């Protein structure tokens, strides 16, 4: 989704939206309190809120904010 900023991503998560995204040809799901890689039940991460969740989530040791330009937003629910 071109032109979709990290700040818009944060706003959508804080509003309760669920977001599917792609990073390095792998599919991921994030909501305000949950994150996981599709087809990998062991990858689930939970947080008390969006801020805690985003602090915990790391892909290749980096936060989603650090990887933002390499992430492709697929669907926003």
Order of alpha helices (4+ residues) and beta strands (2+ residues): alpha-beta-beta-beta-beta-alpha-alpha-beta
